[in-house]
C-alpha cells in the first residue's frame, strides 16, 4: 500500500487510538489502586463495564447514560459549529483588513483571560437558559484557540506566491482564496480537532450551570445522590466519545489533505 494513500493515513490515526484506550484504562485502574480510593466512590473499569452491559438493569443504565450523552453531544455541536465558523470568519476578516485585527484582538484577548465559570452567569442572564446560551458558552471556549490557529495558518502562505498573484493583477481577496486558504487547511483541521474537547467542556459547563440537562446535569445529580456507578459510567462514556470524535476529525483531515496533495 502506498504510504501516502488514504487507507494508510487512516491506519496511522486509528492505531494510536487503540493504544491510547489501553493506556487510559491502565492508568484509571492504577490510580484507584495506588491511592487506595474507597470502592464505594471509585469504580474500576470492569465495574463500569458491568454496570453498562451485565445484569437485568444494564439496558436501563445504558438508556439513561445514552440519553444524557445524546443531549450533551447536541449541546456540544451547537458550540462547536458556532465557535469554529466564527473563528474562521474573523480570521478571514483579519487577513483582509489588518485594522479589524488591531481593533478586535485586544478585546478578544481580554475576554479570553476571564475564567468561563465567572462569565457563565452573565451569559445566562444575557441569553437565557436554552439552546442559545448553550451555543454561546461552547463557542466561547472553541473560538479563541481556533482563531489563533487559523490566523497563523493564513499567514503561513508563501510570500513569493502571494507576490506573484499580486503581480499578475490579483487582489487581496484573490490571494486569500487561491493562496492563503489552501495553505491554511492543516491549521483549520488542527483547530477542528482541538475544538472537540473544548466544545464538550463548554456543553458540560452550560448543562451544569444553566440547563441542568445532559451529562453535565446528570453527573452533578449522580454525585449528590451517591450514584457513583452512574457517575463513573457517564465520565467514561464521555471520554471515549471525545477521543473517538477527535480521531474521526483527524481521519477526515488525513483524507482531505491526502486527496488535496494528490491533485496539486
One Martini backbone bead per residue (centre of mass of N, CA, C, O) as a GRO file, in nm:
protein
  264
    1UNK     BB    1   0.096   0.036   0.022
    2UNK     BB    2   0.073   0.352   0.003
    3UNK     BB    3   0.194   0.586   0.228
    4UNK     BB    4  -0.018   0.818   0.097
    5UNK     BB    5  -0.269   0.683   0.144
    6UNK     BB    6  -0.569   0.690   0.297
    7UNK     BB    7  -0.545   0.417   0.451
    8UNK     BB    8  -0.275   0.481   0.589
    9UNK     BB    9  -0.367   0.738   0.737
   10UNK     BB   10  -0.587   0.601   0.906
   11UNK     BB   11  -0.407   0.392   1.049
   12UNK     BB   12  -0.223   0.604   1.197
   13UNK     BB   13  -0.476   0.695   1.379
   14UNK     BB   14  -0.605   0.427   1.498
   15UNK     BB   15  -0.374   0.291   1.649
   16UNK     BB   16  -0.340   0.507   1.880
   17UNK     BB   17  -0.626   0.471   1.991
   18UNK     BB   18  -0.587   0.190   2.111
   19UNK     BB   19  -0.348   0.260   2.291
   20UNK     BB   20  -0.492   0.481   2.454
   21UNK     BB   21  -0.707   0.301   2.581
   22UNK     BB   22  -0.513   0.121   2.737
   23UNK     BB   23  -0.377   0.345   2.904
   24UNK     BB   24  -0.628   0.463   3.043
   25UNK     BB   25  -0.718   0.205   3.187
   26UNK     BB   26  -0.454   0.162   3.346
   27UNK     BB   27  -0.459   0.436   3.497
   28UNK     BB   28  -0.729   0.403   3.630
   29UNK     BB   29  -0.664   0.147   3.790
   30UNK     BB   30  -0.400   0.250   3.925
   31UNK     BB   31  -0.517   0.491   4.080
   32UNK     BB   32  -0.706   0.330   4.269
   33UNK     BB   33  -0.476   0.158   4.394
   34UNK     BB   34  -0.259   0.362   4.490
   35UNK     BB   35  -0.489   0.555   4.649
   36UNK     BB   36  -0.710   0.389   4.784
   37UNK     BB   37  -0.996   0.398   4.678
   38UNK     BB   38  -1.300   0.376   4.751
   39UNK     BB   39  -1.542   0.152   4.632
   40UNK     BB   40  -1.783   0.357   4.677
   41UNK     BB   41  -1.643   0.567   4.466
   42UNK     BB   42  -1.439   0.397   4.309
   43UNK     BB   43  -1.459   0.279   3.971
   44UNK     BB   44  -1.371   0.037   3.784
   45UNK     BB   45  -1.380  -0.070   3.465
   46UNK     BB   46  -1.532  -0.344   3.515
   47UNK     BB   47  -1.774  -0.212   3.667
   48UNK     BB   48  -1.868  -0.023   3.443
   49UNK     BB   49  -1.915  -0.244   3.235
   50UNK     BB   50  -2.126  -0.398   3.403
   51UNK     BB   51  -2.329  -0.162   3.431
   52UNK     BB   52  -2.374  -0.157   3.100
   53UNK     BB   53  -2.393  -0.503   3.036
   54UNK     BB   54  -2.486  -0.627   3.311
   55UNK     BB   55  -2.777  -0.736   3.382
   56UNK     BB   56  -3.112  -0.630   3.405
   57UNK     BB   57  -3.020  -0.301   3.425
   58UNK     BB   58  -2.837  -0.225   3.180
   59UNK     BB   59  -3.038  -0.101   2.980
   60UNK     BB   60  -3.119   0.133   3.165
   61UNK     BB   61  -2.839   0.253   3.194
   62UNK     BB   62  -2.790   0.307   2.891
   63UNK     BB   63  -3.033   0.492   2.854
   64UNK     BB   64  -2.943   0.716   3.044
   65UNK     BB   65  -2.658   0.773   2.933
   66UNK     BB   66  -2.738   0.800   2.632
   67UNK     BB   67  -2.937   1.036   2.661
   68UNK     BB   68  -2.734   1.236   2.785
   69UNK     BB   69  -2.526   1.221   2.558
   70UNK     BB   70  -2.700   1.332   2.330
   71UNK     BB   71  -2.745   1.608   2.459
   72UNK     BB   72  -2.442   1.687   2.476
   73UNK     BB   73  -2.377   1.663   2.172
   74UNK     BB   74  -2.571   1.879   2.083
   75UNK     BB   75  -2.456   2.107   2.252
   76UNK     BB   76  -2.165   2.083   2.134
   77UNK     BB   77  -2.239   2.139   1.837
   78UNK     BB   78  -2.317   2.430   1.869
   79UNK     BB   79  -2.042   2.535   1.973
   80UNK     BB   80  -1.862   2.422   1.753
   81UNK     BB   81  -1.984   2.559   1.504
   82UNK     BB   82  -1.989   2.850   1.603
   83UNK     BB   83  -1.687   2.885   1.680
   84UNK     BB   84  -1.553   2.794   1.411
   85UNK     BB   85  -1.693   2.986   1.214
   86UNK     BB   86  -1.615   3.247   1.359
   87UNK     BB   87  -1.307   3.211   1.344
   88UNK     BB   88  -1.283   3.203   1.035
   89UNK     BB   89  -1.419   3.474   0.975
   90UNK     BB   90  -1.224   3.651   1.144
   91UNK     BB   91  -0.962   3.562   1.005
   92UNK     BB   92  -1.042   3.673   0.727
   93UNK     BB   93  -1.073   3.965   0.819
   94UNK     BB   94  -0.780   4.000   0.910
   95UNK     BB   95  -0.653   3.948   0.624
   96UNK     BB   96  -0.803   4.193   0.481
   97UNK     BB   97  -0.801   4.364   0.773
   98UNK     BB   98  -0.586   4.489   1.003
   99UNK     BB   99  -0.776   4.685   1.156
  100UNK     BB  100  -0.956   4.465   1.276
  101UNK     BB  101  -0.741   4.335   1.453
  102UNK     BB  102  -0.662   4.587   1.622
  103UNK     BB  103  -0.960   4.613   1.740
  104UNK     BB  104  -1.025   4.305   1.839
  105UNK     BB  105  -0.792   4.146   1.989
  106UNK     BB  106  -0.782   4.286   2.268
  107UNK     BB  107  -1.073   4.206   2.346
  108UNK     BB  108  -1.037   3.900   2.315
  109UNK     BB  109  -0.809   3.868   2.523
  110UNK     BB  110  -0.967   3.976   2.764
  111UNK     BB  111  -1.200   3.768   2.759
  112UNK     BB  112  -1.013   3.509   2.779
  113UNK     BB  113  -0.896   3.579   3.076
  114UNK     BB  114  -1.172   3.503   3.169
  115UNK     BB  115  -1.335   3.291   3.340
  116UNK     BB  116  -1.606   3.104   3.250
  117UNK     BB  117  -1.742   3.066   3.528
  118UNK     BB  118  -1.772   3.381   3.567
  119UNK     BB  119  -1.937   3.441   3.284
  120UNK     BB  120  -2.185   3.252   3.273
  121UNK     BB  121  -2.401   3.411   3.433
  122UNK     BB  122  -2.405   3.643   3.225
  123UNK     BB  123  -2.489   3.470   2.981
  124UNK     BB  124  -2.756   3.377   3.105
  125UNK     BB  125  -2.881   3.659   3.133
  126UNK     BB  126  -2.858   3.725   2.822
  127UNK     BB  127  -2.954   3.411   2.691
  128UNK     BB  128  -3.036   3.221   2.899
  129UNK     BB  129  -3.135   2.847   2.925
  130UNK     BB  130  -3.083   2.759   2.636
  131UNK     BB  131  -2.948   2.709   2.333
  132UNK     BB  132  -2.803   2.981   2.310
  133UNK     BB  133  -2.628   2.957   2.565
  134UNK     BB  134  -2.488   2.695   2.486
  135UNK     BB  135  -2.355   2.803   2.226
  136UNK     BB  136  -2.194   3.035   2.356
  137UNK     BB  137  -2.026   2.880   2.564
  138UNK     BB  138  -1.891   2.690   2.359
  139UNK     BB  139  -1.778   2.911   2.164
  140UNK     BB  140  -1.579   3.047   2.357
  141UNK     BB  141  -1.385   2.804   2.373
  142UNK     BB  142  -1.338   2.757   2.061
  143UNK     BB  143  -1.259   3.033   1.930
  144UNK     BB  144  -0.966   3.122   2.022
  145UNK     BB  145  -0.784   2.887   1.931
  146UNK     BB  146  -0.887   2.888   1.638
  147UNK     BB  147  -0.804   3.174   1.562
  148UNK     BB  148  -0.499   3.146   1.599
  149UNK     BB  149  -0.455   2.911   1.398
  150UNK     BB  150  -0.581   3.038   1.140
  151UNK     BB  151  -0.409   3.289   1.125
  152UNK     BB  152  -0.141   3.138   1.101
  153UNK     BB  153  -0.219   2.984   0.841
  154UNK     BB  154  -0.271   3.234   0.657
  155UNK     BB  155   0.038   3.346   0.712
  156UNK     BB  156   0.195   3.085   0.571
  157UNK     BB  157   0.214   3.193   0.310
  158UNK     BB  158   0.380   3.248   0.037
  159UNK     BB  159   0.539   3.530  -0.067
  160UNK     BB  160   0.588   3.458  -0.367
  161UNK     BB  161   0.297   3.382  -0.439
  162UNK     BB  162   0.168   3.646  -0.356
  163UNK     BB  163   0.331   3.828  -0.550
  164UNK     BB  164   0.239   3.690  -0.811
  165UNK     BB  165  -0.062   3.755  -0.792
  166UNK     BB  166  -0.026   4.065  -0.777
  167UNK     BB  167   0.141   4.096  -1.046
  168UNK     BB  168  -0.123   3.969  -1.214
  169UNK     BB  169  -0.378   4.142  -1.072
  170UNK     BB  170  -0.442   4.060  -0.800
  171UNK     BB  171  -0.607   4.044  -0.511
  172UNK     BB  172  -0.651   3.995  -0.182
  173UNK     BB  173  -0.878   3.792  -0.231
  174UNK     BB  174  -0.716   3.606  -0.419
  175UNK     BB  175  -0.500   3.532  -0.216
  176UNK     BB  176  -0.690   3.406  -0.012
  177UNK     BB  177  -0.827   3.185  -0.202
  178UNK     BB  178  -0.551   3.070  -0.363
  179UNK     BB  179  -0.343   3.063  -0.102
  180UNK     BB  180  -0.422   3.083   0.203
  181UNK     BB  181  -0.643   2.869   0.234
  182UNK     BB  182  -0.489   2.614   0.139
  183UNK     BB  183  -0.254   2.654   0.346
  184UNK     BB  184  -0.464   2.645   0.610
  185UNK     BB  185  -0.583   2.357   0.639
  186UNK     BB  186  -0.421   2.235   0.875
  187UNK     BB  187  -0.515   2.455   1.080
  188UNK     BB  188  -0.817   2.402   1.060
  189UNK     BB  189  -0.805   2.103   1.151
  190UNK     BB  190  -0.666   2.154   1.416
  191UNK     BB  191  -0.899   2.322   1.528
  192UNK     BB  192  -1.115   2.097   1.504
  193UNK     BB  193  -0.977   1.909   1.708
  194UNK     BB  194  -0.945   2.102   1.954
  195UNK     BB  195  -1.263   2.166   1.973
  196UNK     BB  196  -1.387   1.911   2.089
  197UNK     BB  197  -1.327   1.929   2.398
  198UNK     BB  198  -1.426   2.221   2.426
  199UNK     BB  199  -1.724   2.170   2.353
  200UNK     BB  200  -1.779   1.967   2.582
  201UNK     BB  201  -1.712   2.154   2.814
  202UNK     BB  202  -1.921   2.369   2.745
  203UNK     BB  203  -2.166   2.182   2.775
  204UNK     BB  204  -2.122   2.105   3.072
  205UNK     BB  205  -2.136   2.391   3.186
  206UNK     BB  206  -2.418   2.457   3.082
  207UNK     BB  207  -2.558   2.216   3.227
  208UNK     BB  208  -2.467   2.286   3.514
  209UNK     BB  209  -2.557   2.616   3.516
  210UNK     BB  210  -2.830   2.614   3.325
  211UNK     BB  211  -3.007   2.341   3.231
  212UNK     BB  212  -2.959   2.035   3.364
  213UNK     BB  213  -2.869   1.868   3.132
  214UNK     BB  214  -2.733   1.596   3.060
  215UNK     BB  215  -2.427   1.514   3.186
  216UNK     BB  216  -2.386   1.761   3.362
  217UNK     BB  217  -2.644   1.716   3.536
  218UNK     BB  218  -2.615   1.406   3.605
  219UNK     BB  219  -2.346   1.416   3.756
  220UNK     BB  220  -2.441   1.600   3.981
  221UNK     BB  221  -2.673   1.415   4.079
  222UNK     BB  222  -2.506   1.157   4.128
  223UNK     BB  223  -2.322   1.274   4.347
  224UNK     BB  224  -2.559   1.360   4.543
  225UNK     BB  225  -2.682   1.040   4.524
  226UNK     BB  226  -2.449   0.817   4.524
  227UNK     BB  227  -2.411   0.745   4.195
  228UNK     BB  228  -2.114   0.621   4.096
  229UNK     BB  229  -2.168   0.442   3.858
  230UNK     BB  230  -2.296   0.661   3.680
  231UNK     BB  231  -2.067   0.863   3.691
  232UNK     BB  232  -1.839   0.686   3.568
  233UNK     BB  233  -1.990   0.609   3.311
  234UNK     BB  234  -2.023   0.895   3.201
  235UNK     BB  235  -1.722   0.968   3.187
  236UNK     BB  236  -1.629   0.731   3.010
  237UNK     BB  237  -1.812   0.783   2.765
  238UNK     BB  238  -1.724   1.073   2.710
  239UNK     BB  239  -1.425   1.013   2.663
  240UNK     BB  240  -1.459   0.814   2.429
  241UNK     BB  241  -1.611   1.009   2.239
  242UNK     BB  242  -1.399   1.229   2.228
  243UNK     BB  243  -1.175   1.055   2.101
  244UNK     BB  244  -1.336   0.963   1.854
  245UNK     BB  245  -1.397   1.241   1.730
  246UNK     BB  246  -1.106   1.332   1.711
  247UNK     BB  247  -1.025   1.102   1.516
  248UNK     BB  248  -1.230   1.159   1.288
  249UNK     BB  249  -1.116   1.435   1.219
  250UNK     BB  250  -0.835   1.322   1.147
  251UNK     BB  251  -0.931   1.145   0.914
  252UNK     BB  252  -1.047   1.369   0.740
  253UNK     BB  253  -0.786   1.525   0.717
  254UNK     BB  254  -0.618   1.305   0.574
  255UNK     BB  255  -0.800   1.272   0.328
  256UNK     BB  256  -0.804   1.563   0.226
  257UNK     BB  257  -0.493   1.611   0.209
  258UNK     BB  258  -0.430   1.375   0.023
  259UNK     BB  259  -0.610   1.461  -0.213
  260UNK     BB  260  -0.497   1.747  -0.244
  261UNK     BB  261  -0.202   1.665  -0.298
  262UNK     BB  262  -0.267   1.481  -0.550
  263UNK     BB  263  -0.384   1.740  -0.726
  264UNK     BB  264  -0.115   1.929  -0.736
   0.00000   0.00000   0.00000
